[in-house]
Amino acid sequence: MNLKVSHPKIPAATYRLQFNNTFTFVDAAYIVPYLHALGITDCYASSYLMAVPGSPHGYDIVDPTTLNPDLGTEQDFQIFADSLAQHGMGQILDVVPNHMGISKSCNAWWQDVLENGPSAHYASFFDIDWRPVKAELEGKVLLPILGEQYGTVVENQQIILEYDEGRFFFRYFDHQLPVDPKHSAMILALRLDELISRTQSEDLPVQELQSILTALRHLPDRNEADPAQVAERYREKEIIRRRLLRIMNESQTVQKFIQDNVAIYNGTKGDSKSFDLLDQLLSYQVYRLAYWRVASEEINYRRFFDINELAAVRMEDPAVFLSSHELILQLLKNGAATGLRIDHVDGLYDPSTYLGQLQAWAKTHLAPREEETERPLFLVVEKILTKEETLPVQWPVYGTTGYDFLTLVNGLFVDGSHEQAFNRLYARFIGNHLSFEDCAYESKQLIMRASMSSEINVLGYQLNHLSEMNRRFRDFTLNSLIHAIREIIACFPVYRTYVTPGEEPVMDRDRSYIRLAVSRAKRKNPALSGLVFDFVQDILLKQASYHTERERHDQLRFAMKFQQITGTVMAKGAEDTAFYVYNRLASLNEVGGDPLQFGISVQTFHERMRQRRAHWPASMCTTSTHDTKRSEDVRARINVLSEIPQDWKARILRWSALNQGYKTEVDGMLAPDRNEEYLLYQTLIGAWPFHAMDEDECKSFSDRIQAYMAKALKEAKIHTSWVNPNHAYDQAVRDFIERILVRASPNPFLADFLPFQREIARHGVYNSLSQVLLKIAAPGIPDFYQGAELWDFSLVDPDNRRPVDYKLRAGFLAGCQSSRGIQ
C-alpha cells in the first residue's frame, strides 16, 4: 500500500528520521502512529540508499540503485511505507546528488574506474582530471589512502597482493584495489619458463595458462576510446577471469605456481630489493597510492569539501542523472516518497538545470494532465543564504531547508543594543580586537593553502591556458593568476554564483557579487596590477574576448568550476574555521548564521516573514538540524548573555582568575588561550544539564565538554588541527577542563558558576524561543504568517508553563523539523 498523492503535496509539519543500523525501517514504522498523533504530516528521511557498510549517516552512498541493507529488507521498507500511507503521511527523501562514498572498496562504479581507467564505463561519472598538472598522474587517479610514506608502507608489507576467484587485487587494510587485467600478465609470466621446463609439454593446464597469458597481453589498453575496443576489453577480461578460475580449481600445479608467485611479489620484510616487483606492478595501475597528506596538493578527483572518501560525481551528465536517480524516481512514482530534499545543492555544476530535470520528470510522471503546474514536485534545497542573499527566483523549488529561518529566529533573542558592550568585553578578555571579516578572509586563505591547494592550482592552470589563447593576456604569469584566484575567492561575499553554461547573460545579483569580490581583492593587494583581477572578472562574467567555440567552451568551463570551489572554501574557511575562532557570542556562529549580525528587531523579523510568505511560503522552517553546531536550548541560553554584558564580564573575569592555576604552559604559551577559555565558558553556560548530576554523570559531562573543545580547537586551527595535532596542547586543554569541573573537593569556580548558570537556564531555554515556535504552529493560524503582528515576544517565566508542555504542543522534539512552523 502506498499513499495516493495529489502533487505537489506540501508538508505542514515534518519530523526528521536519521536512518542507520541502530534505527531501521522497522523502527521507523513503529513510531509512525506516534508521530501522526503529534500532528506530523510528513517524515523527513535521511538518505537510505545503499551506503558504506556501518555508515552512521548514510550520506556516503555507494549504490544509488538499491536500498541500504543496513536498514532492512525491501519488505521492511514496504512496512514503513505502508504505515505512512495508512496514516495519510508523506515522506520527504534526502537526495545526495553531489558525491558518492568510495571507502572500503564497496562502490562498484568507483572500482570499475580503478580497474579500467579512462575507458571504464563509469569513468565519466566521476569528476576526475585525467590530465592533471603533475605529469606522472596522467591517465591515473591519485589515491591518498596510505597512513605513511608509500615506500615505508610497501616495505612494511601493508600492501599485499592477493588472488581470489580469477582476479588479482591489492589489499591495504579495508581497501581492496583491483589489478589492471592487462598487467596481471606480469604475475603469470614470472617463472613461467621454469614451470614449462619441469612439466610435460603436453600438460594441458600449463598450456591453458600460457594461452591465458597471451590473451591478457592482447587485451585492449585502458586508455582506449574506441567503443568497439572498450567492449572487447570488458568482454575478454571476464572470459579470461573464468578461464583462470577454472584451471586454478582443476590444477594443483597451476594453483601452487600462482600462489608462489603472489608470495614472491609480496616480498620479504627486511629485504628492500624483494619489493621491487610489487612496486613495479603497482606503478602500472590506474591509481597511484599516496600518503594521505599528499591529497591537498596533488589529488586529481573532485571531492565533497576536502573529504578524500567522498568523490564528486558529474550530475550534469544526463547518464549520471538517470543512473543515480533510478530508485529515487521509482519511489516518487509509486508514492512511497512525496517530496525531495536536495543535499548540498551548491556543489552541483549547474543547480538550476538539475532542479529543472527533476520537475520536468515530475510533470510527465506525477502531475495529472489536466493540471498545469511548473512545480508538481515538492522540492527544497539545502542552501545557505548569506545576510542579504535570496534564493534564485528561477529555481523550480519550494524553498530551502530552513537555515535562513533558524538565523532569523535566533536573532530575535539577541539584544542588539548591547553589541558595543560585547565588543569591548570580548576584546578585553582575549586581549585582542579580533575582526570577523579578517578572520574569515585569513581562514579561507588557510583552507586554500592547506586543504585545497590542488583544486586552486588546477583552476590556475586552466586560467593560464585561457590567458595564452589571447595576445592581450598572455603576459600574465601563472603565479599571478593563481594569486588572483585565491584573493577573489577569499573575498567572495556569498557561497557561490549561478552562472549557467548556456548563452544566457549573468544575472544581475551574480554580477554584483563577482564585482564586489574583485573590488575587495584589489583593495587588499594595492601593490599588484589590477589588470589580472580584471581579466578574471571578465572570464567569470562571460565577457572576455574569445571568439572560437573552443575558446568560449574553455572560458565557460573555468567559470563553472570556479563556482563549485567558492562554496567549498566558504564552508570550510568561514563556517568550519572562522566560526571557531571568532567567539564574541557563540550562539551566532551557526550554520547559515552571521556572527556579525548581533540580533534583529521584531520589525525586521516581520518584514522577512512577509517576504517569505510572498515568495517562498512553503519553505521549511527549522531551528535545529543534523548539521547545526548547537541545539536550540544551548543557543537560547547563550543568547541570554547578550542581555547582561556587565554581569557576564564580571563573571568571566572572576572565573578566569580562579582557574588560572589550572593552565599548563605548552610551547611558551598557556593552554587554553584566552579566546578558547572564553568559548569554553559559553559552552558550559549553554550545555550544563538541568538536573543535579551524580558522580558518573559529572564524569560523562566533563568528557563531553573535553571532546567538544578538542573538536573546536582543531577546527579553529590556531594551536592544533586535525592534520597536525599538537598532542601536548590538546592534553593541556583536556586537563584544564577536567580540573575546573572536578566535584570531589571544594571548587570555587563551580560554586560561583552554577547559581549563575541556573539563572541563565531559567530564562533561556524554553521561554522565548519555544513560545515563538509554539505561536507559529498554534491551531487557528492556518497560514504561515497570518496574525504575526499580534505575536508577543516578551519573556515568560518558565514556571508559568512546564517546558514539556511546550515540547508536546509545538512538536518540539529531538530530530523534529517543520516545513511550516514547528521544530
N, C-alpha and C positions, 0 to 999 in steps of 0.2 A: 504494500500500500504506500503510495506517495501522495504528497499534497497536491491538490488541484489548484493551480496558481493562476490568478489573473495578473499579468505583468503590466507594469512593474509592481512588485509587492514592496511597499515602503514600510520598513520596521517602525514600530513605536517604541519598543524597549528591547535592547539586546543584552545577552549575557555571554561573556567570552568563555569558551572552553579550551583549556590547554591540554591537547592530547599528547600522551606519551605512554610508555609501558606501565606506568602507575595509574593512568586514567585512560581507560579504553572505551571502545564503542558501547560495550555493555554497561560500563559505569555511567556513561553519558545518558543512555536510555533510562537508567534507573532514576536519575534526578529530573527528567523532563516534566513529570507531573508536578513536582515541587516548584520548578521554575514557572510553569504555567500558572500555578496558584499565586505566585508572586506578581503576576502581571507581565511577565516576559513574553514578548511576541515572537522573537527570533533568537536562535542560538547563533553565536558568532564564533565560528570554529577556527582554531589554528590549522595550519596545513596538515592534512592527514594522508597525503600521498607518500609513496614509499621513500623513506629517508635512510640515512646511515643507521645501521642497527644500534639500538640503545640511545638514539638521539633524544635528549630531554625536551626539545622544542619543535622538531620537525621541519625546520627551515633549511635543512641541508638535504634536499630531495635528490635521490639517485635514480629514481624511475617514476616519471610523472604519469605513466600509463596504468599504474596499479595502486591499490590501497596499501597502506603501511601494515605489514603483517604484525608488527609490534603491538598494534592497536586491536587486533582481532581479525576474524574472517569476513568474507563478503556477507555471510549470513548475519554476523554480529552487526555489521554496518546497517544492514537492512532492518534489524530490530530497532536500532537508533532512529533511522529514517521513518519507520512506521510509527514509532512513538511520537515523533514530532508531528506527523500528519494527523494522527488521531487527536491531537490537542490543537490542531489548526495553527501550528507554529512553523515558521520558516527557518531557513538556515543560510547564513552568510559565510561563504567559504573563503579562507585566506589563500590567495594565489601568489606564488613566488616566481615571477617571470624573469628575474634578472640573473639568477645564478643557480648552480647545482652543487651538491656535495660531491667531492671526489676522494675523500679519505677512505681508508680501509679497503680500497680496490673493489668496491661493490657497485660502482657506477659503470654499467656495461657500455654506455656511449663513450665515456672517457677511456675505458680500457681499449675500446676499438681504436681510438686515436693513438694511444701509446703503442699499439701493435702495428698499425698500418700507416701512421704518419699523415702527410698531406693527402694521400689517396684514400684515407679512411672514409667510410660512409658518413660518419658523424664529425669529420674534421671541420666542416663549415658551421657546425652547431656552436662551437666554442670560439671565443674571441681571441684567437692565437695569432701572433705575429710571426709568420714562418720565415721572414727575412728581417731579423732584428738587427740592432746596432752592432752587437758582437758577432763577428763573422763565424765563430765556432758554433754558434747556435742556429745557423741557417738550416732550415728543414727539421729542426728539433724543438722539443719543449723542455724548458728548464724545470726540474722538479726539486725544489728546495726542501727536502724532507729529512735530510740527514742531521743527526744530533751533533756530529763533529765534522772535521775536515774530511773530504772524500777519501783521501789516501789512508787516513787513520782508520776510517770505517771499514774499508776494504781489507786492510791487513789485520784488523781485529776479527775478521770472519763474521761480520754482522750482516753483510750482503751475501746471501747464499743462493747458488744456482740449484734449481730443483726440477724434477721431471714428474709430470702427472697426466695421465690419460692422453698421451700422444702429443703433449705440449711441454715446452721448456719455459720456465719463468724464474725471475729473481725474487727472493723473499727478503724483505727488510722489516723485521718485527711484524706489524699487521698489514704491511704493504705487499701485495703480490703483483709484480710487474712483468708483463708478457715479453718474451724474447721475439724479436722480429723473425718470422718463419724463415725468410731467406738466409738470415745469418745464423740460424740454428744449425745450418750445414757445417759450421766450424766445429761444433760439438761432435757431430757424427764422423767428421773426417779425421779427428785426432786418433792416431794409432791404427787407422783402418788398414794400412798395409800390413801391420803385424797380425791383425785378425785374419786377413785373407791368407797370409803365408802359413798360418798354423791350422787352418781349416781346409777341408777339401774344396776344390774349385767348384764342385757341383753342389755345395751346401746352399740350399735354396733360401733359407732365411738371410744368409750373408749376401747373396745376390740381390735379394729384395732390399736389403739395407743400402747397397750400392745404388740401386735404382731410385730409392727414395732420396738419396744424396744428390743424384743427378737432377731429379725433379725440383728439389729445393733450390738448386743453383740456377734453374731456369725460370723460377718464379718472377713475374714482373716486379720491378722495383717499386718501393713505397712512394716514390715521387712521381709515378706515372699519372698523367692527367687524362689519357685516352680512356673513355668509358669501357671499351672492349678489354683493354689491358687490366683495368681495375677489376672488372668482373672476373677475368681469368685468374687474377691473384686470389680473390676471395674463394672461387670455386676450387682451385687446385690446392690451396693450403689446407682446406678441410679434407679433401681426398687424401692428401699426404698424411695428415694427422691420423686418419683412420687406419691407413696402411701401417704407420709406425706403431700405433696402439696394438694392432693385430700381431705383428711379429714380436713385439715385446711380451705379449701374452703367450705366444706359441714357442718362442725360442729362448731357452735359458742362456744360451751362448750370447745372443744379441743383448739380452737383458743385462747380463753381467758386464758386457763390454760398455754399454751406455752408462750404467751405474758407476763403473770405474772412471769413465771419462768425466762424469759430473764431479766425482770426488777430486780428480786432478785439477779441474777448473777451480774448485773451491780452495785450493792451496793448502799450505801447511803453516800454521801460526808460528811466527818467529823466523820464517824464511821469506823475506820480502820478494825475491825473484819468483817464487812459486805462485804469486798472484798476478803475474804479467798476463797470463791467458784470460783470467777473469776481467782484468782491466781492459784488455783489448776487445773482448766480447761486449762489455758494457759501452765501449766507445762507439760501437756500430749501431746502437739502439736509437729509436726515435727520440728518447728522452735523455737528458743529461742530468744525472743525480748530483746534487749540490748541498752544501751546508746551508741550513735554514737562514742564516744571516745574510746569505748572498741575495735573497729574494728582493730586497728593497732596491737593489741596483741593477739586477740582470733578469728578473723574471719577465717572460715574454708572453704570458697569457693574462688577460684582464681578470681581476679578482673582485669579489664583493669587499669593498673597502680595502683593507690590507691583509685579509684572511686567506692564506695560501690554500686552505682546504675547501674554499668556495670559488669555483671557476665560473666566470661570467659567460652567459650564452648570448647568441646573436638573435634576439627575438625579432629583429627587423626582417629576418629571413622568413618568408612565408612557410617554408618547410619546417622550420623550428617552431613556429607558432602552432601549426597543425599537429605536429607530433607531441608537443609538450602540453597541449590543451585538449587532447582527445578525451581523456576521462572527465576532465572538468566540464566540458561541454555536454557530455553524456549525462552527468549528474544534474545539470541545469535542465536538460531536455526532459528527463523523467521526473523532475520535480523534487528530487532529493535536496538539491541546492536551489535557493531562490534569489540569491544575490552574491556579489563577489566583492572582496576587499583586496585591492592590489598593493602588494608589498613593495616598498622602495621604488616607487614609480620613477624617481629621478635618475635611477641607474640605467633606464632604457635609452636606446639610441634615439628613438622618436616616440615619446609617450603618446602624443595626440593620435598618431596613426594606429598604435597598438590599441588604445581605448576604442577608437572607431571600429577596428576589426571586431572587437567583442560585441559592440552594439549592432553592427551590420549582421553578424551571425544571429543575434537575438531577434532582429526584425524578421528574419527568414524562419526561424525555428520556434520562437516563443510568442511573438505578438500575433493576435488574431488579424486576419487580413482586413477586416472591416475597421480596425483601429489603426490610426496613423499616429505614431509617436517616434520621436527621434531618440528616445532613451527607454526602450522597452525593458531593459535590464537594470535592476538596482545595482549601481556600481559606485564604490567610493575608493579613494586613493589615499595611501599613506604618504602625505605630502606635508613637509614642514614649511610653513609660511613665516617669513620674517615680518618685522613690525608693521610695515605699510603694504606688504605684498598681498595680492589676492590671487585666487585660483584662476588660471586662464579660462576665459568665458567660453571659448570654443571647445573645451573638453566635454565630451558627452558623458558626464558623470553627475552624481547627485551631491557631491561634496567630498570632504576629507574625512579622515578617521577621528578627527577631533582635537588634535594638539592645539589648534588655534583657540578653541573654546576653553580648553584647560588653562591656557595662559591668561585669557580674559577673566575667568572666574577667580583664579589665584590672585590676579592683580587687584581685585576688589578688596581684598583683605590685607593689603599692604598700605600703610599710612604714608602717602606720598609727601605729606607736609614735613616729615622728618628725614627726608633724603639727605640734606646737607649735614644734619647731625650725624647720620650714619657714615657719611663720607669722612667726617672728621674723626669719629671714634675708631673706624676701621684703619685709617691711616696711622693714627696714634698707636694703636695696639700692635700693628705689624711693623711699624717704623718705616713706612714707605707709602708714597702716594701712587698707588697702582692704578693704571688706566686699563679699562677693559678693552678698548679699541686696540691699544698697543699689544696687550696680552693676546688677543685673538690673532692679530697680524703675525706676531712672532711665533705663535703656536702653529699657525698654518705653514709658515716657512719651515718650522721644525719638521712637520709631517712630510713636506715635500722633499726635505733632505734625508730624513731618517727612514721613512716607510714607503715613500712613493717616488723615489729618485728615478727608478726605471720608467715609470709612466711619464714623468715630466721630460726625461731625456728623449723618449720616443716622440713626444709632441715636438720637442725641439728639432729633431732631425726631420720631421715632416715639414715644419716651418722653414727650415733651411733649404729643403728641396723646393719649396714654393718660391723662396727668395731667389734661388738660382735660375728659375724659369724666366725671370724678368730683369732686364738690364738695369732698371731703376732701383732694384732692391738687392742686387747680387753682392753688394759690398757689406751687407750686414753679416757679422761673424756669427758662428754657431753659438759661442758663449753669450754674446749679447742677446741673441734670440731666446735662448733658454732662460737667461736672467729676466727678460721682459715677460715671459710666460709666468715665471714664478711670482713676479711682482704683481701682475694683473690678477692672478688667482688669489694671492694673499689679500688683495684689496677688494675682492668681489663682494658686493653687498648682499647677495642672495645665494641660495644653494646652487641654482643654475638658471640658464635661459633656455628658451624653447625654439631656437632657430630650426626650421624644417628643411628637409632635403630637396624640396621642390623649388619652383621659381618664385614662390610667394615671398614678398618682402619681409624683412624682420619686423616683428611687432614693435610698436612704439615703446611699450614697457621694457622690452628686452634691449632695445636700442639705448634707452636711458641707463639701464643697469651696466651695459658694456662701457658706455662713455664715462659713467661715474667711476668705474673700476680703473679705467685707463687714466683718467684725470688724477685719481688718488695715487696711482703708481708713479706718474710723472712727478708729482709733488714730493714723493718720498725719495726720488732719485734725481735731484736737481743737477747733479754733475754729469748725467748721461744725456745723450741726444734724445729728444722726444720723437725723432723720426721712426725709430724702431718700434716704439709704442704705437705710433700712428699706423704703422704697417700691420701690426697685429690687430688693431681695431678695425681696419678696413677688411681684413680677412674675416673676422668674426661677424661683421655687418654685411658680408657678401658684396662688398663694394670695391674690392681690389681689381686692378686692371689685368684680367685674364680673359682670353678670347676663345681658345680652343676648348672643345668638350672635355678633353683630358685635364686641362688646367683647371677648369671650373669644377670638375669632379674632385680633384685633389684639394682645392680650396674648401669646398663644402665638407669633405671628409675631415679636414682639420677642425673646422668649426664644430662639427657634430661630436667629434672625440673630445674636444676641449670641454664641451658642455657636460659630458659624462664624468669628467675628472673634477670639475669645480665643486660639485655636490659632495663628492667623497672627501675632498680636502676640507670643506666647511664642516662636515660631520666629524671627522677625526681631529681637525685642528681646533675648532671652536667648541663644539658640543662635548667631545671626548677628551679635550685637553684644557682649554682656557676655562671651561666651566668648573674645573677642579683647582684652578689657580686663583681666580678672582672670586673671593668668598665673602664679599660685603654682606649680602643676605642670601644664604644658600638656597632658600626656597624659590628664588627667581631663576636659579640655574637649572632649568628643567628643559626636557626635550620640547622644542618649539618655543621656548621662552627667550626672553631678552633680559640679561642681568642688569641692563641699564634702565629698563622700564620699571621704575620704583613706584609701582602702584598705578591704578587708573581710577578715574572718577566714576560714580554711578551714571552720570550723564553720558560719558564715553561708552560705558558698557551698553546702555540702552541704544545708543546710536549704532553700535556694531551689531546688536541683535536685530535692529530694524533692517540693516543692510543684509544681514544673513537671511532674514525671512523673505526679503525681496528677491534674492539671487540664489540662495542655497538652503531652502527651508528644510530639506531632508538630510542635510549634512549631519554627521554624527557629533554627539556631544559627549566628551569623556573627561574625567578628572584623574584617571589613572589607567595605565596600560602595562603590558608586559615589558615595555621599553622605558617607562619613566624611571627617573633616578630616585624619586621619593614618593611615598604614598600620600594620599590626601591629608591624613591626620598629621603626618610629620611636617608637611609643608604648612598646614594651618597653625601648628604650634610655633614654628619658626616665624611665621608672619606676624604673630602677636608681638614679637620683639620690636617690630617697626613702630609700635605704639609707645614704647617705653625706652627710648635710646639712652636716657641718663641712667636709669636703673640697670640697664644691660651693660653699659660702660663700667659702672661701679662694680658689678658682679664679676665681669671677666678680668678686670684688673686685680681684684681680690683673689680670684681663683688662680690666676697665673702666678701671683706671689706665693700662694700656699703650695703650689705644685712645682715651683721652680727647682726644688731639690731632687725631684724625680727624673729630671732630664739627664741625658748622657751625652758627653762630647764625642762626636764622630767626625773625623777629618777636619778638626779645627772648628766645628760648629756644634751647637746644641740641637739635639733631636728630641721631640719635633721642633721645627722652627715656629716662629710666632704665627705665621699665616696658617700653618697646619693645625696649630693649637686652637686658633680661632674657629676653624671649621669643626674641630672635634667638639668644642663646647656647644655649638649649634646642633650638631648631630645628637649629642646627649639630650639636649632640650627636646628635640623632636621625637626621639625614638624610645625614651625611657618608658617602660610599661606602666599601665595604670595601677596594677595591683602590687602589693608588697611581695618581694621576691624572697624565696628561701635561698639557702647556700648554693644549691645546684643551679637554680635559675640565675643567680647572680653571676656564677661562673660562665654559664651559657651566654648571658647577655654581654659580658666582658669579651668573650671570644668573638661574638658577632661584631661588636664595635671594632675590635682589632682587625678582623677580616675586612670590614668596610674601609677602615682607614688605610689598610695596606693597598686596597684597590685604588682608593682616591689618590694616594701618593704616587702610585705607579702611573695612573692616568695623567697626573699633573706633569710628570717627567722633569721635576726640578732636582731632586736629590736621588731618585731611584726610578726605575722604569721596568716594564715587562721585558724589554730586550736586554737591558743592562742593569739587573737588580743590584742594589747596594745592600748586601745582606746585613752588614753591621748597622746601617741606618735603619733598615726595616725592623731589626730586632730591638733597637733602642726605642722606637716608637711603640712597639708592642709592649715592651717593659713599662714604659710610661703609662700607657692606658691601664695595664694590669694594676699598677701601684696606686693610681688615683681612684680606682674603683674598688679597692680591697675593702671588705666589710668586717674582717676578723678583728680589727683593732680600731680605736678611735680615729676617725678620718675627718679632719676639719673641713676639707673640701666638700665631702658629701653632706656634712651637717649643714653647710650653707647652701649647697646646690639643691637638695631635694625639696625643701619648702618652696623655693623659687620656682622650680620646675613644675611642682604640683599646681601652683597658681597659674602658670602659663598653660598647662594642660587643661585646667578648668575652663579657661576662656578660649582655648584654641582648637579643640578637636571637632566636636560636632555642632557647636553653636552656630557660627556664621555660615560656614561652608555647607553644612548639612541642611540648614534652613533654606538657603537659596536653592539648592538642588531639589529639596522637597517641594518648594513652591513652583518650580519649573514643571515638575511632574504631577502636581496636585490634580485630582479629579476636578472636572469643571473647567479646565483650561485646555480644551482640545487642540487649539492651535499653538504652535511653538512659542509665540511671543505675545499672545493675547493677554491683556491686562498687566503687562510688565511694569507700567508706570506706577502700579499700586503696590509693587513689592516693597517689603520692609527690610532694609539691610542692617538694622540695628542688632547689636549683640544680644543674645538671650542667655540667661543664667541656665546652665545645663541641668540644674536641679529641678527646673520647671518641667522638664520633659526628659525622660530617660533616654540616653543615647541609643539604646537598642530600638526604641520606637522610631527614631529617625531612620535607622538602618532598614527596618522592615517596611516602613511606609514608602520610602524612596527607592527601595530595591538597591540600597547602598551596601553591597556585599563584595567581598574579595572576588575580583575577576569580572564583576558586572560592568558592562559598558552599554551606554544608551545611544540610540540614534536620534532621539527626540527629547532628551532632557534628563534622564536619570543615569546614575553611575553607581 
